[in-house]
Amino acid sequence: MEEESHIEDGEKQTKLEVAPALISVHPFQKSVAVTVGSDLRVFDLIENRPVSLVDESEGPSHKDSIRCIRYGANGKLFASAGDDKLVKIWSADSWHCLTTISSEKRVTAVAICSDDSYVCYADKFGVVWVVQLDGINEGQILPSKKGVPLFGHYCSIITSLEFSTDGRYILSADRDFKIRVTVFPKKPLQGAHEIQSFCLGHTEFVTCIAFVQNLELTQGYLMSGSGDSSVRLWDITSGSLLDTCNISPMVKYLESNESEPTQVTVTDICALPNSSLAAVAIQSFQGIVLLNCDLSVHTLSITKVIKIPGESFIPTSISFSTSTRSLWIVSGASNGSNHPGYTRVRLISCIETELSSILEDEQIPGGTKLLEHLQGKFSIEESVMSAAAEAARAAMSSLLMKKQYSEENREFRKNNRNDKKTTQ
């Protein structure tokens, strides 16, 4: 009976595990991708039509919650990965799956190097793996691959992976407050053995990282968001902390809360290329905070807050379009792989100017056709969105906070792991 009780507890945890909706926009706004649960939805903005994904090896898309998606820097490749322990590399033109990479553990982050020659991904045990993508630039479909260990964070879950703008470094952020800057080697399949620096200063888990740069400076600087209510600016070469911007007071002020500011979590950060502007999403906050990063004097400051009124809309993921300078935002979450869930997509145009505005649905590129495909349903009732917003809050809390287990539960989990290697 005691064992059955343990199993029931485990099943309850599984049922409560939710995946936040994600969004990623093609660098030149040729397409936009949204995920919720295991469902990957892509809309072609050039031809104004939903995209049909073609995966000859595994069937369409993923079998479990997708935790990370992104386009390559030049827009030729698209990567998706998550709880089914698969990393899929897609052609962003034909939307054929070019290769499937099998991971030993669930995948938490993915990054594609600037020339599309390598993809790196991180798993739940804090190991970063690398796979060479020979011939993939020509649209060649590659056989299924397995990663080679690149480096590790010693059992700390990695929350974000990024290549530096010049391709010299790969950066990894984790739940244990640190950001590691690793020299990306000339022969990655032999491992990465040189650490350039550590960016240390956050007092809670690091949730997201992004590079900010402008045309006047050759060196890019790193921005990071955390559960300690701050966004920080770093010089990655030395690991020096250049400035800290505390988000909490502004959010609490806008929510008309007279109590002392409490800690809030920065859930996503996105820098507009060749600009000093970055957008920040915050757990449970119905809007976006815009930051100005003055790279000449290395300072961060809040320049504007855009609230999204009239509906239960808590951003779970944000993505800039390089060409149109617009910010795409998604809200939503899914309970497990068998419940696709609803999402809500919004777009803020002219983000760098005083004329910036939240577009009405019919003004969004692709209009109702895009929204019907990406949201799963064009017209969503307020009660449904309220439930989705509550699920999104639960998703972010579950994703970012470390789970605590009793000694008895830890032993039970060890003995009943489903990812053990079988001996031949």
N, C-alpha and C positions, 0 to 999 in steps of 0.2 A: 504493500500500500504506500509505503514511504517513497519507493522508486516511482510509482505512478504519480504521486504528488509532485515530484521533481519534474517529471515529463510534462505534466499539465502546466506547471509554471513556465517551462521552456516554450510550450506552445503559445501561452499568453504573450510572452515576450515577442515571439515571432509575429503574432497577429498585430501587435502594437507597433511593429517596426514599419515606419513609413519613409517614403523616398520623396524629397522635395523636387518639384518641377525644375527643369534646367532649360536654358536657352542659349543658343550660339548663332551668330550672324556671320555670313561669308564676308571676308574683308572688303569686297567690292559690292556687297549687298546683292549678290546673284541669287542667294537662297537664304533661308532661315530654318533652323532646326530646333524643335522642342521635344523634350522627353518628360514623361510622367510614368512612374513605375517602369515596366519593361517596354513601354511603347515609345518608339522613335518615329516622330512625325516631321517630315521635311516638305517645305513649300518652295517651288521654283519661282522667284520673283521676276525673272526675265520672261519666261513663257506664261507666267500667271496661272500656274496649275499645281496641284499636289504631286509630289514625287512618289513613284512606286519603287521601293527598295528591292534590289535583286541580290539574293544571297544563295548561291547554288549549293553551298556546303551544309549550312545549318538551318535553312529556312529563314524567313524574314526576321531581321533584327534579333533581339535578345530574348532570353527565357526568364530573366529575373530583373530586379530593379537596376536601372542604369544610374550610375553615380557620377559619371564625368563624360563630357562631350567637348569637342573643340575642332575648329578648322586649323589646318596648317597655315603658316604665315603667308604663303603665296596663293592660298585658296584652292589648291589642287586636291588636297587630301582632307578627309574628315575622320576623326577617331571617336569611338564610343566604347565604354567599358563599365563594368559594374559587378553586381553580386553573383552573376552566373560564371564568374572567373574567366570571362572571355574579353579580349580586346579586339575590336573589329576595325579594320582600316578600309574606308570607303573612297571611291572616286567621287569627288564633289562635282563632277560633270555628268557621268553616266549613272551614278549612284548604284554601281555594282560593288559588292564586297570584294576587295582585292586580296585580302588575307585575313585569317582568324588566328589570333595568338591565344594559347591556353595558359592560364596562370594557375599556380598551385593554391593560391588564396584569393579571396575577394579583392577586387581592384578599387582603389580609393582616389587615384589621380593619374593623369596621362599627359604627356607632352610630346610634340613632334618638333624635331630640329628644323632650322630654317631652310635647309636644302632638301628636306624630306628623305634624307638617307637613313635616319634612325628614328624609332619611336621608343620612348621610355615610359614605364608605368610603375606605380607603387602599389604594394599589396597591404593587407590588414596587419601584417607582422612587421611593417616598417622596412621592407626590402624594396629597393629600386632595381628594376630589370630593364635591359636594353635589347632591342631586336633590330637587325639590319634589314632594310627594305630595298634590296637590290632589284633594279628594273621596274620599280613600282611607278616611277614618274611617267613611264610610257603607257600607263594604264594596264600593265601586265598583271594578270591574276596569279598570285603566288600560292604555293602550297601552305597548309597550316604550319605555324611556327611555334617555337617555345622561346621564352626569354632567357638571357644570360644575366646572372647577378652583376650589377654595376657597383652598388654600395648599399649600406643599411643604416637605419636609425636605431638599432638595438631595441626592437619590440615597441617602439613608439609609433602610433598610427600617423602616417603622412597625409596631410590634408590638402597639399597643393604642390604642383611641380611646374617649373617654368625654365625655359632656356633664356639666357641673357640675350640682349638684342644683337650682340656681335657673335653669338654662338660659342664663346669661350667657356662659359660656365653653365652648369645646370644647378638650379636652386630648389631646395626641398624644405617645406615647412611642416611642423608636426604639432601634436597635442601637448608636448612637453615644453612649450614656450619658445622653441628655438627655430632658427632658420639656418640651414647649412648651405654654404656656397662651395661647390665642388668643381674643380677643373675638369671639363669634359675632354677626355683623352683622345689622341689621334687614333688609337685602336680600342674603341669602347668595349669590344667583346672580350678584352683581357682584363676588364675591371677599371674602376676609377680609384686611384690611390692618393691623389693630391687634393687636400682641402685648402681652398684659398682663404676662407674666413668663416666665422660664425657671427650671425647678427643676433645679439642677445640683449634683451631689455624688456620684452613683453612679460607680464606677470600672470598671464593666463594663456590657454591654448591659442595657437596661431591658426586662423581659419582660412586666410586667403592672401595671395601675394600677386603683385602686378608691376610691370616696369613702366616708368614714365620718362619721357625724353622729348626734346624739341630739336629743330633743325640746326640750332646754333651750337649745340653741344654734342660731341661724339659719344660721350659716355652716358649710358642710361642709369637712372637711379631706381631703387626698389621701394615700393610702398607695400605695407603689410597691415592687415586687419586682424583683430584678436577679440577674445572674450573679455579682455580687460578694458573695453570701451574706447580703445584708441586705434588710430591709424598712425603708423610711424614711417619715417623716411630714412633710408639707409644708403651709405656708400658701400657697395658690396665688395670692393677691392680690399678695403681695410676692415669691413664689418662695423664701421662707425655709425652710431645713431646720430642723425643730423637734426631731426625735429620730431615732435610728438604732438598730435592733434587729438584732444579729448572730445569724443562725440556726445557723451552722455548729457552734459548740461543743455546743449542745444535741443536734443530730442525731448528731454523732460520739459523744457520751457514751451516747446511747440505743442506738447500734449496737455498744457495747462495744468501741470501737476505741481502743486505748491510745496510738496515734500522735497527733501534733499535728493539730488540726483543719485540714482542707483546705477549699478553696473549694467551695461547693455552689450550685446554681442554684435560685432561687425560680421555679417554673413557672406558678403561678396563685395569685391572691389574691382573696378574696371577703369583703366586709364585710356583717354582718347589719344590715339597716336599723333605724334608731332604737335602736341598741345600741352599746356600746363594744367589741364582739367582732368579730374577723376570723379567718378560717381561711386557712391557707397550705399549698399543696402544694409539695413539693420534689423535684427530679429524683433518681430512684433511691431515695427514702425511702418505706418501706412504712407510711405513716400520714399524719396531718394534725397540723400545729402550730396551736394556737389562741393568738391574741394579744389582749391587753387594751390598748385605746387610751383613755387617760384624757385627754379633750379639755380638761378644766379646767386641767390643768397641762402638756398637750402632751407626754405620754410614751407610749412603746410598751414592752410587756414580754410575755414568754412566760408564759402562764397555765396551759397544759395541753398535753400531747402525747398524741394518741390513736394507738396503733399498731394496725394491722389484721393480726392473726395468722393463721397457718394456711394461707396461700395466697400465690401470687405476685401481689400487688396493689400496683402503683405508680400512684397517682392521676395522671391526665393532665389532668383538668378537674374543677372543683367549682362548686356553685351552691347558694345558700341559698333556701329557701322562706320568704317573708316572713310568711305566715299561720301556718304550723305551727312556725316557728323550727327547722327541721330542715335538715341539710346533705346534699345529694345528691352522690355521688362516682362517677366513672367511671374505669375503667382499660382500656387497649387501644390498638391501632394497626392500620393497614392498609397493606399494600404496594401502592400504586397503585390506580387506579380499578377494575380488573378483579378485585380481591381484597377483598371486603367485610370480612373479618376478624371476629374475635370481640371482644366487650367484656364487662366485668363491672361491674355497677352495685351500689353499696352505699348505705346510708342511716344517718346518725347522728341520733338523735332527741334532743329536750330538750337542745340543744347549749349552752344558757346555764346549765344546772343541774348539780349533782353527779350527777344521775340519768341523765346522757347515756349512751347506749349504742349500739353497732353492732347494728342490727336483723338478725334472722335473715331469710332470704329470704321465708318465709311471713308475716312481720310487716310487710313493706313494703307500702304502699298499692298495690293492683293485684295483689299477690302473684305467683304463678307466671305468670299471663297477661301481666303487665307485663314480667317478666324474659325470657320467651320472645320477646317482640317486640323489646325494646330491646337484648338481648344477642345476638340471632340464634340462640341455642340456650340452653335453660334450664340444663341440666346440662353443665358444661364441665370436661373433664379437667384435672388439675393440669399435665400436660405442655403442653397447649394454652395455658393461662394463663401458664406460664413463658415460652413462646415469645412470647406477646403482650406480656409484661412487658419482655422483651429488645427487642422491636420498639418498644415505647413509649420505652425509653431512647434507642434510635437515633433515633427520631422527634424527641425533644426536642433532642438534640444537633445533628441536622441543621437543625432549625428555628431554633435560637438562635445557633449558631456561624457566623461568616462563612466562606464557602468561599474558599480561596486557589488561584489559578490562575497558571501560568507565563505569561510574555509570549506565547509561541507559542499556548497554549491560549486566552488572551484574544482574540487576533486571530481564531482559528478560530471562537470563539463569536460574535464580532461579525458575521463574514461569513455565519454560518448561523442568525442569529436568525429565529424564525418569527413574530415579532410586529411586523415592519416594516409600515409603511403602504404600500399599493400606490398608485402614481400613476395617475391616470386618463388 
